[in-house]
C-alpha cells in the first residue's frame, strides 16, 4: 500500500464553475411573439383571476420576458410575461394565444399578413 501525504486530508483548491455567457442565458428576452387571436387581455398576474391591464390585437408584436407554468386544479397552463417593443403594456398572456419566434425579424415577418 502506498501512502500519499495530503491526498485525503487538508484543504483542496476549489475552482468555481462559471458557465460561459450564451445567448439563451444572457439575452434580455426569451424570444418574440405575435398574438394569433382576434384580441386578448393583458393581465397583471398569470392565471384566470388576473386584473386586466389592457388588450392586444391579432398581429401585435411582443417581447417575451419570462415563462411560467400555472397549475389551477388538475390542468397546467403556460403563461408568458410580455411587453411591447416600445416598453409599454407589460403583463401576462396565455402562451396559447401567441406564436413564439427566436428573433424580432421572424416575428415581424409573421405579423405582417395578420395586420393587413
N, CA, C and O atoms as a GROMACS GRO file, in nm:
protein
  464
    1UNK      N    1   0.084  -0.116   0.000
    1UNK     CA    2   0.000   0.000   0.000
    1UNK      C    3   0.089   0.123   0.000
    1UNK      O    4   0.191   0.126   0.069
    2UNK      N    5   0.052   0.222  -0.076
    2UNK     CA    6   0.130   0.344  -0.088
    2UNK      C    7   0.056   0.457  -0.018
    2UNK      O    8  -0.065   0.472  -0.035
    3UNK      N    9   0.125   0.536   0.058
    3UNK     CA   10   0.066   0.648   0.130
    3UNK      C   11   0.110   0.778   0.063
    3UNK      O   12   0.229   0.803   0.045
    4UNK      N   13   0.011   0.859   0.027
    4UNK     CA   14   0.040   0.987  -0.037
    4UNK      C   15  -0.004   1.096   0.060
    4UNK      O   16  -0.124   1.114   0.082
    5UNK      N   17   0.090   1.170   0.118
    5UNK     CA   18   0.052   1.274   0.212
    5UNK      C   19  -0.030   1.385   0.144
    5UNK      O   20   0.002   1.430   0.034
    6UNK      N   21  -0.134   1.427   0.211
    6UNK     CA   22  -0.216   1.537   0.162
    6UNK      C   23  -0.320   1.496   0.060
    6UNK      O   24  -0.397   1.580   0.015
    7UNK      N   25  -0.324   1.370   0.021
    7UNK     CA   26  -0.419   1.328  -0.081
    7UNK      C   27  -0.560   1.318  -0.027
    7UNK      O   28  -0.656   1.337  -0.102
    8UNK      N   29  -0.577   1.288   0.100
    8UNK     CA   30  -0.711   1.269   0.155
    8UNK      C   31  -0.751   1.377   0.254
    8UNK      O   32  -0.871   1.395   0.278
    9UNK      N   33  -0.658   1.447   0.311
    9UNK     CA   34  -0.694   1.543   0.413
    9UNK      C   35  -0.654   1.682   0.372
    9UNK      O   36  -0.600   1.704   0.263
   10UNK      N   37  -0.680   1.774   0.459
   10UNK     CA   38  -0.640   1.911   0.432
   10UNK      C   39  -0.733   1.981   0.336
   10UNK      O   40  -0.837   1.928   0.298
   11UNK      N   41  -0.694   2.100   0.296
   11UNK     CA   42  -0.776   2.180   0.206
   11UNK      C   43  -0.746   2.146   0.061
   11UNK      O   44  -0.631   2.122   0.023
   12UNK      N   45  -0.849   2.145  -0.016
   12UNK     CA   46  -0.831   2.125  -0.159
   12UNK      C   47  -0.863   2.256  -0.228
   12UNK      O   48  -0.949   2.332  -0.181
   13UNK      N   49  -0.797   2.283  -0.334
   13UNK     CA   50  -0.825   2.407  -0.408
   13UNK      C   51  -0.952   2.391  -0.489
   13UNK      O   52  -0.955   2.314  -0.585
   14UNK      N   53  -1.055   2.463  -0.450
   14UNK     CA   54  -1.181   2.457  -0.524
   14UNK      C   55  -1.179   2.561  -0.634
   14UNK      O   56  -1.146   2.677  -0.611
   15UNK      N   57  -1.215   2.517  -0.751
   15UNK     CA   58  -1.223   2.607  -0.865
   15UNK      C   59  -1.371   2.627  -0.896
   15UNK      O   60  -1.440   2.530  -0.930
   16UNK      N   61  -1.420   2.750  -0.886
   16UNK     CA   62  -1.563   2.771  -0.914
   16UNK      C   63  -1.594   2.746  -1.061
   16UNK      O   64  -1.515   2.778  -1.150
   17UNK      N   65  -1.709   2.688  -1.084
   17UNK     CA   66  -1.754   2.663  -1.220
   17UNK      C   67  -1.838   2.782  -1.264
   17UNK      O   68  -1.942   2.810  -1.206
   18UNK      N   69  -1.792   2.850  -1.366
   18UNK     CA   70  -1.863   2.966  -1.419
   18UNK      C   71  -1.903   2.933  -1.562
   18UNK      O   72  -1.818   2.919  -1.650
   19UNK      N   73  -2.035   2.921  -1.585
   19UNK     CA   74  -2.078   2.885  -1.722
   19UNK      C   75  -2.047   2.998  -1.819
   19UNK      O   76  -2.051   3.116  -1.783
   20UNK      N   77  -2.018   2.962  -1.942
   20UNK     CA   78  -1.992   3.067  -2.041
   20UNK      C   79  -2.119   3.145  -2.070
   20UNK      O   80  -2.230   3.094  -2.055
   21UNK      N   81  -2.102   3.268  -2.112
   21UNK     CA   82  -2.217   3.351  -2.148
   21UNK      C   83  -2.268   3.301  -2.283
   21UNK      O   84  -2.197   3.302  -2.383
   22UNK      N   85  -2.392   3.256  -2.283
   22UNK     CA   86  -2.453   3.207  -2.406
   22UNK      C   87  -2.582   3.286  -2.430
   22UNK      O   88  -2.644   3.330  -2.334
   23UNK      N   89  -2.622   3.303  -2.554
   23UNK     CA   90  -2.740   3.384  -2.582
   23UNK      C   91  -2.866   3.345  -2.506
   23UNK      O   92  -2.935   3.435  -2.458
   24UNK      N   93  -2.901   3.216  -2.491
   24UNK     CA   94  -3.025   3.188  -2.417
   24UNK      C   95  -3.019   3.233  -2.271
   24UNK      O   96  -3.123   3.260  -2.212
   25UNK      N   97  -2.900   3.241  -2.214
   25UNK     CA   98  -2.888   3.278  -2.074
   25UNK      C   99  -2.861   3.426  -2.054
   25UNK      O  100  -2.891   3.480  -1.948
   26UNK      N  101  -2.805   3.492  -2.154
   26UNK     CA  102  -2.761   3.629  -2.135
   26UNK      C  103  -2.849   3.734  -2.201
   26UNK      O  104  -2.839   3.852  -2.166
   27UNK      N  105  -2.933   3.696  -2.294
   27UNK     CA  106  -3.014   3.798  -2.361
   27UNK      C  107  -3.130   3.842  -2.273
   27UNK      O  108  -3.179   3.764  -2.191
   28UNK      N  109  -3.174   3.965  -2.289
   28UNK     CA  110  -3.279   4.019  -2.202
   28UNK      C  111  -3.419   3.963  -2.230
   28UNK      O  112  -3.508   3.977  -2.146
   29UNK      N  113  -3.439   3.900  -2.345
   29UNK     CA  114  -3.570   3.844  -2.378
   29UNK      C  115  -3.555   3.697  -2.415
   29UNK      O  116  -3.451   3.655  -2.464
   30UNK      N  117  -3.660   3.620  -2.390
   30UNK     CA  118  -3.660   3.478  -2.427
   30UNK      C  119  -3.681   3.465  -2.577
   30UNK      O  120  -3.622   3.379  -2.641
   31UNK      N  121  -3.765   3.550  -2.631
   31UNK     CA  122  -3.797   3.547  -2.772
   31UNK      C  123  -3.896   3.657  -2.804
   31UNK      O  124  -3.920   3.747  -2.723
   32UNK      N  125  -3.952   3.649  -2.922
   32UNK     CA  126  -4.051   3.747  -2.966
   32UNK      C  127  -4.176   3.672  -3.005
   32UNK      O  128  -4.170   3.558  -3.050
   33UNK      N  129  -4.289   3.736  -2.988
   33UNK     CA  130  -4.414   3.670  -3.018
   33UNK      C  131  -4.507   3.757  -3.100
   33UNK      O  132  -4.490   3.878  -3.111
   34UNK      N  133  -4.606   3.689  -3.157
   34UNK     CA  134  -4.711   3.755  -3.233
   34UNK      C  135  -4.844   3.700  -3.181
   34UNK      O  136  -4.862   3.579  -3.174
   35UNK      N  137  -4.935   3.790  -3.146
   35UNK     CA  138  -5.068   3.748  -3.099
   35UNK      C  139  -5.144   3.690  -3.217
   35UNK      O  140  -5.149   3.750  -3.324
   36UNK      N  141  -5.203   3.570  -3.198
   36UNK     CA  142  -5.267   3.499  -3.308
   36UNK      C  143  -5.419   3.493  -3.296
   36UNK      O  144  -5.485   3.433  -3.381
   37UNK      N  145  -5.476   3.553  -3.192
   37UNK     CA  146  -5.622   3.558  -3.176
   37UNK      C  147  -5.670   3.700  -3.203
   37UNK      O  148  -5.590   3.793  -3.206
   38UNK      N  149  -5.802   3.718  -3.224
   38UNK     CA  150  -5.856   3.850  -3.257
   38UNK      C  151  -5.812   3.956  -3.158
   38UNK      O  152  -5.763   4.062  -3.198
   39UNK      N  153  -5.829   3.928  -3.030
   39UNK     CA  154  -5.776   4.015  -2.925
   39UNK      C  155  -5.766   3.933  -2.797
   39UNK      O  156  -5.833   3.831  -2.782
   40UNK      N  157  -5.683   3.977  -2.708
   40UNK     CA  158  -5.664   3.909  -2.580
   40UNK      C  159  -5.631   4.011  -2.472
   40UNK      O  160  -5.572   4.115  -2.500
   41UNK      N  161  -5.670   3.981  -2.351
   41UNK     CA  162  -5.641   4.071  -2.239
   41UNK      C  163  -5.502   4.045  -2.184
   41UNK      O  164  -5.459   3.931  -2.169
   42UNK      N  165  -5.435   4.152  -2.155
   42UNK     CA  166  -5.306   4.151  -2.086
   42UNK      C  167  -5.339   4.163  -1.938
   42UNK      O  168  -5.409   4.256  -1.898
   43UNK      N  169  -5.289   4.070  -1.855
   43UNK     CA  170  -5.325   4.072  -1.713
   43UNK      C  171  -5.203   4.095  -1.624
   43UNK      O  172  -5.090   4.070  -1.665
   44UNK      N  173  -5.229   4.142  -1.503
   44UNK     CA  174  -5.122   4.177  -1.409
   44UNK      C  175  -5.046   4.054  -1.360
   44UNK      O  176  -4.923   4.056  -1.353
   45UNK      N  177  -5.118   3.947  -1.325
   45UNK     CA  178  -5.058   3.823  -1.275
   45UNK      C  179  -5.108   3.706  -1.359
   45UNK      O  180  -5.222   3.709  -1.407
   46UNK      N  181  -5.026   3.603  -1.378
   46UNK     CA  182  -5.072   3.488  -1.456
   46UNK      C  183  -5.185   3.414  -1.384
   46UNK      O  184  -5.184   3.403  -1.262
   47UNK      N  185  -5.279   3.365  -1.459
   47UNK     CA  186  -5.392   3.292  -1.403
   47UNK      C  187  -5.523   3.356  -1.444
   47UNK      O  188  -5.526   3.469  -1.493
   48UNK      N  189  -5.628   3.282  -1.425
   48UNK     CA  190  -5.760   3.328  -1.470
   48UNK      C  191  -5.814   3.448  -1.392
   48UNK      O  192  -5.896   3.523  -1.445
   49UNK      N  193  -5.771   3.468  -1.269
   49UNK     CA  194  -5.824   3.578  -1.189
   49UNK      C  195  -5.745   3.707  -1.200
   49UNK      O  196  -5.764   3.798  -1.120
   50UNK      N  197  -5.657   3.716  -1.298
   50UNK     CA  198  -5.572   3.834  -1.311
   50UNK      C  199  -5.649   3.960  -1.349
   50UNK      O  200  -5.749   3.953  -1.419
   51UNK      N  201  -5.602   4.072  -1.301
   51UNK     CA  202  -5.662   4.202  -1.331
   51UNK      C  203  -5.618   4.246  -1.471
   51UNK      O  204  -5.498   4.247  -1.501
   52UNK      N  205  -5.713   4.281  -1.555
   52UNK     CA  206  -5.684   4.322  -1.692
   52UNK      C  207  -5.614   4.458  -1.694
   52UNK      O  208  -5.660   4.554  -1.630
   53UNK      N  209  -5.504   4.466  -1.766
   53UNK     CA  210  -5.430   4.592  -1.781
   53UNK      C  211  -5.455   4.658  -1.915
   53UNK      O  212  -5.427   4.776  -1.934
   54UNK      N  213  -5.506   4.581  -2.007
   54UNK     CA  214  -5.529   4.630  -2.142
   54UNK      C  215  -5.552   4.511  -2.233
   54UNK      O  216  -5.579   4.401  -2.186
   55UNK      N  217  -5.540   4.533  -2.362
   55UNK     CA  218  -5.559   4.423  -2.454
   55UNK      C  219  -5.463   4.438  -2.571
   55UNK      O  220  -5.409   4.546  -2.597
   56UNK      N  221  -5.441   4.327  -2.641
   56UNK     CA  222  -5.358   4.324  -2.761
   56UNK      C  223  -5.440   4.261  -2.873
   56UNK      O  224  -5.518   4.169  -2.849
   57UNK      N  225  -5.422   4.311  -2.994
   57UNK     CA  226  -5.494   4.261  -3.110
   57UNK      C  227  -5.410   4.161  -3.189
   57UNK      O  228  -5.288   4.151  -3.171
   58UNK      N  229  -5.477   4.089  -3.276
   58UNK     CA  230  -5.411   3.994  -3.366
   58UNK      C  231  -5.300   4.068  -3.443
   58UNK      O  232  -5.321   4.177  -3.495
   59UNK      N  233  -5.183   4.005  -3.448
   59UNK     CA  234  -5.070   4.063  -3.520
   59UNK      C  235  -4.982   4.152  -3.434
   59UNK      O  236  -4.879   4.201  -3.483
   60UNK      N  237  -5.019   4.176  -3.308
   60UNK     CA  238  -4.935   4.259  -3.220
   60UNK      C  239  -4.802   4.189  -3.194
   60UNK      O  240  -4.797   4.071  -3.161
   61UNK      N  241  -4.695   4.264  -3.211
   61UNK     CA  242  -4.561   4.212  -3.186
   61UNK      C  243  -4.525   4.238  -3.040
   61UNK      O  244  -4.546   4.348  -2.990
   62UNK      N  245  -4.472   4.136  -2.972
   62UNK     CA  246  -4.439   4.148  -2.830
   62UNK      C  247  -4.305   4.082  -2.801
   62UNK      O  248  -4.263   3.991  -2.872
   63UNK      N  249  -4.240   4.128  -2.697
   63UNK     CA  250  -4.119   4.064  -2.644
   63UNK      C  251  -4.163   3.968  -2.534
   63UNK      O  252  -4.252   4.000  -2.455
   64UNK      N  253  -4.102   3.852  -2.529
   64UNK     CA  254  -4.133   3.755  -2.424
   64UNK      C  255  -4.019   3.756  -2.323
   64UNK      O  256  -3.904   3.725  -2.356
   65UNK      N  257  -4.052   3.794  -2.200
   65UNK     CA  258  -3.952   3.813  -2.095
   65UNK      C  259  -3.940   3.695  -2.000
   65UNK      O  260  -3.833   3.670  -1.946
   66UNK      N  261  -4.050   3.623  -1.980
   66UNK     CA  262  -4.050   3.513  -1.882
   66UNK      C  263  -4.161   3.416  -1.916
   66UNK      O  264  -4.258   3.453  -1.981
   67UNK      N  265  -4.146   3.291  -1.873
   67UNK     CA  266  -4.249   3.189  -1.893
   67UNK      C  267  -4.276   3.120  -1.759
   67UNK      O  268  -4.182   3.089  -1.685
   68UNK      N  269  -4.404   3.096  -1.729
   68UNK     CA  270  -4.442   3.026  -1.606
   68UNK      C  271  -4.549   2.922  -1.636
   68UNK      O  272  -4.635   2.942  -1.722
   69UNK      N  273  -4.541   2.812  -1.565
   69UNK     CA  274  -4.645   2.710  -1.572
   69UNK      C  275  -4.732   2.728  -1.448
   69UNK      O  276  -4.682   2.724  -1.336
   70UNK      N  277  -4.861   2.747  -1.468
   70UNK     CA  278  -4.958   2.764  -1.360
   70UNK      C  279  -5.045   2.638  -1.358
   70UNK      O  280  -5.091   2.593  -1.463
   71UNK      N  281  -5.068   2.583  -1.240
   71UNK     CA  282  -5.147   2.461  -1.228
   71UNK      C  283  -5.276   2.485  -1.150
   71UNK      O  284  -5.284   2.453  -1.032
   72UNK      N  285  -5.378   2.541  -1.216
   72UNK     CA  286  -5.507   2.556  -1.147
   72UNK      C  287  -5.582   2.423  -1.150
   72UNK      O  288  -5.615   2.373  -1.258
   73UNK      N  289  -5.608   2.366  -1.037
   73UNK     CA  290  -5.675   2.235  -1.033
   73UNK      C  291  -5.585   2.128  -1.091
   73UNK      O  292  -5.471   2.113  -1.047
   74UNK      N  293  -5.634   2.054  -1.187
   74UNK     CA  294  -5.556   1.946  -1.248
   74UNK      C  295  -5.491   1.986  -1.380
   74UNK      O  296  -5.407   1.913  -1.432
   75UNK      N  297  -5.528   2.100  -1.435
   75UNK     CA  298  -5.477   2.143  -1.565
   75UNK      C  299  -5.359   2.238  -1.548
   75UNK      O  300  -5.363   2.329  -1.465
   76UNK      N  301  -5.257   2.218  -1.627
   76UNK     CA  302  -5.142   2.309  -1.626
   76UNK      C  303  -5.154   2.402  -1.746
   76UNK      O  304  -5.187   2.359  -1.856
   77UNK      N  305  -5.127   2.530  -1.723
   77UNK     CA  306  -5.131   2.630  -1.830
   77UNK      C  307  -4.998   2.704  -1.832
   77UNK      O  308  -4.941   2.735  -1.728
   78UNK      N  309  -4.951   2.731  -1.951
   78UNK     CA  310  -4.828   2.807  -1.966
   78UNK      C  311  -4.864   2.953  -1.993
   78UNK      O  312  -4.946   2.982  -2.080
   79UNK      N  313  -4.801   3.044  -1.919
   79UNK     CA  314  -4.822   3.187  -1.933
   79UNK      C  315  -4.689   3.252  -1.964
   79UNK      O  316  -4.584   3.203  -1.923
   80UNK      N  317  -4.692   3.363  -2.037
   80UNK     CA  318  -4.570   3.437  -2.070
   80UNK      C  319  -4.584   3.584  -2.028
   80UNK      O  320  -4.689   3.646  -2.047
   81UNK      N  321  -4.476   3.636  -1.970
   81UNK     CA  322  -4.469   3.778  -1.937
   81UNK      C  323  -4.419   3.849  -2.061
   81UNK      O  324  -4.314   3.814  -2.115
   82UNK      N  325  -4.494   3.947  -2.108
   82UNK     CA  326  -4.463   4.013  -2.235
   82UNK      C  327  -4.461   4.164  -2.219
   82UNK      O  328  -4.514   4.220  -2.123
   83UNK      N  329  -4.398   4.228  -2.316
   83UNK     CA  330  -4.408   4.373  -2.328
   83UNK      C  331  -4.397   4.406  -2.476
   83UNK      O  332  -4.340   4.331  -2.554
   84UNK      N  333  -4.454   4.520  -2.511
   84UNK     CA  334  -4.442   4.567  -2.650
   84UNK      C  335  -4.301   4.615  -2.673
   84UNK      O  336  -4.233   4.654  -2.578
   85UNK      N  337  -4.253   4.615  -2.797
   85UNK     CA  338  -4.116   4.659  -2.825
   85UNK      C  339  -4.084   4.799  -2.776
   85UNK      O  340  -3.968   4.829  -2.749
   86UNK      N  341  -4.182   4.886  -2.764
   86UNK     CA  342  -4.158   5.021  -2.714
   86UNK      C  343  -4.147   5.024  -2.562
   86UNK      O  344  -4.122   5.130  -2.505
   87UNK      N  345  -4.165   4.909  -2.495
   87UNK     CA  346  -4.153   4.903  -2.350
   87UNK      C  347  -4.280   4.936  -2.274
   87UNK      O  348  -4.276   4.957  -2.153
   88UNK      N  349  -4.393   4.942  -2.343
   88UNK     CA  350  -4.520   4.972  -2.277
   88UNK      C  351  -4.605   4.846  -2.269
   88UNK      O  352  -4.567   4.742  -2.324
   89UNK      N  353  -4.717   4.852  -2.202
   89UNK     CA  354  -4.812   4.741  -2.195
   89UNK      C  355  -4.748   4.610  -2.150
   89UNK      O  356  -4.760   4.508  -2.218
   90UNK      N  357  -4.682   4.611  -2.037
   90UNK     CA  358  -4.619   4.491  -1.984
   90UNK      C  359  -4.718   4.413  -1.899
   90UNK      O  360  -4.784   4.470  -1.812
   91UNK      N  361  -4.730   4.281  -1.924
   91UNK     CA  362  -4.822   4.197  -1.848
   91UNK      C  363  -4.814   4.053  -1.896
   91UNK      O  364  -4.724   4.015  -1.971
   92UNK      N  365  -4.908   3.973  -1.851
   92UNK     CA  366  -4.909   3.829  -1.878
   92UNK      C  367  -5.016   3.790  -1.979
   92UNK      O  368  -5.125   3.847  -1.981
   93UNK      N  369  -4.983   3.692  -2.064
   93UNK     CA  370  -5.076   3.632  -2.160
   93UNK      C  371  -5.064   3.481  -2.152
   93UNK      O  372  -4.959   3.427  -2.117
   94UNK      N  373  -5.174   3.411  -2.185
   94UNK     CA  374  -5.164   3.266  -2.201
   94UNK      C  375  -5.074   3.241  -2.322
   94UNK      O  376  -5.085   3.308  -2.424
   95UNK      N  377  -4.987   3.145  -2.309
   95UNK     CA  378  -4.896   3.115  -2.419
   95UNK      C  379  -4.970   3.066  -2.543
   95UNK      O  380  -4.921   3.081  -2.655
   96UNK      N  381  -5.088   3.008  -2.524
   96UNK     CA  382  -5.164   2.953  -2.637
   96UNK      C  383  -5.215   3.061  -2.733
   96UNK      O  384  -5.256   3.028  -2.844
   97UNK      N  385  -5.213   3.189  -2.694
   97UNK     CA  386  -5.261   3.295  -2.782
   97UNK      C  387  -5.146   3.364  -2.856
   97UNK      O  388  -5.166   3.465  -2.923
   98UNK      N  389  -5.025   3.308  -2.845
   98UNK     CA  390  -4.906   3.370  -2.902
   98UNK      C  391  -4.825   3.266  -2.980
   98UNK      O  392  -4.805   3.154  -2.932
   99UNK      N  393  -4.779   3.303  -3.097
   99UNK     CA  394  -4.677   3.225  -3.168
   99UNK      C  395  -4.543   3.285  -3.129
   99UNK      O  396  -4.526   3.407  -3.133
  100UNK      N  397  -4.447   3.201  -3.092
  100UNK     CA  398  -4.318   3.247  -3.042
  100UNK      C  399  -4.208   3.222  -3.145
  100UNK      O  400  -4.201   3.116  -3.207
  101UNK      N  401  -4.123   3.323  -3.162
  101UNK     CA  402  -4.012   3.318  -3.257
  101UNK      C  403  -3.881   3.352  -3.186
  101UNK      O  404  -3.881   3.416  -3.081
  102UNK      N  405  -3.770   3.309  -3.247
  102UNK     CA  406  -3.638   3.332  -3.187
  102UNK      C  407  -3.594   3.477  -3.192
  102UNK      O  408  -3.526   3.526  -3.101
  103UNK      N  409  -3.634   3.547  -3.297
  103UNK     CA  410  -3.585   3.685  -3.310
  103UNK      C  411  -3.696   3.776  -3.362
  103UNK      O  412  -3.801   3.731  -3.409
  104UNK      N  413  -3.670   3.905  -3.352
  104UNK     CA  414  -3.769   4.006  -3.388
  104UNK      C  415  -3.800   4.006  -3.538
  104UNK      O  416  -3.914   4.031  -3.578
  105UNK      N  417  -3.700   3.977  -3.620
  105UNK     CA  418  -3.722   3.975  -3.764
  105UNK      C  419  -3.824   3.868  -3.802
  105UNK      O  420  -3.915   3.894  -3.880
  106UNK      N  421  -3.809   3.747  -3.746
  106UNK     CA  422  -3.904   3.640  -3.775
  106UNK      C  423  -4.045   3.676  -3.729
  106UNK      O  424  -4.142   3.650  -3.800
  107UNK      N  425  -4.055   3.736  -3.612
  107UNK     CA  426  -4.186   3.775  -3.560
  107UNK      C  427  -4.250   3.883  -3.647
  107UNK      O  428  -4.370   3.877  -3.675
  108UNK      N  429  -4.171   3.982  -3.690
  108UNK     CA  430  -4.223   4.088  -3.778
  108UNK      C  431  -4.273   4.029  -3.909
  108UNK      O  432  -4.378   4.068  -3.958
  109UNK      N  433  -4.198   3.936  -3.964
  109UNK     CA  434  -4.238   3.871  -4.089
  109UNK      C  435  -4.371   3.797  -4.072
  109UNK      O  436  -4.457   3.802  -4.159
  110UNK      N  437  -4.387   3.728  -3.960
  110UNK     CA  438  -4.510   3.654  -3.933
  110UNK      C  439  -4.628   3.748  -3.906
  110UNK      O  440  -4.742   3.716  -3.940
  111UNK      N  441  -4.601   3.865  -3.846
  111UNK     CA  442  -4.708   3.958  -3.810
  111UNK      C  443  -4.762   4.036  -3.930
  111UNK      O  444  -4.878   4.076  -3.930
  112UNK      N  445  -4.678   4.058  -4.033
  112UNK     CA  446  -4.719   4.142  -4.147
  112UNK      C  447  -4.853   4.101  -4.208
  112UNK      O  448  -4.941   4.185  -4.220
  113UNK      N  449  -4.872   3.975  -4.248
  113UNK     CA  450  -5.001   3.940  -4.310
  113UNK      C  451  -5.120   3.950  -4.214
  113UNK      O  452  -5.233   3.965  -4.259
  114UNK      N  453  -5.097   3.942  -4.085
  114UNK     CA  454  -5.206   3.948  -3.987
  114UNK      C  455  -5.259   4.089  -3.967
  114UNK      O  456  -5.374   4.106  -3.927
  115UNK      N  457  -5.178   4.188  -3.996
  115UNK     CA  458  -5.218   4.326  -3.971
  115UNK      C  459  -5.271   4.397  -4.095
  115UNK      O  460  -5.307   4.514  -4.089
  116UNK      N  461  -5.275   4.328  -4.207
  116UNK     CA  462  -5.322   4.392  -4.331
  116UNK      C  463  -5.469   4.365  -4.354
  116UNK      O  464  -5.525   4.410  -4.453
   0.00000   0.00000   0.00000
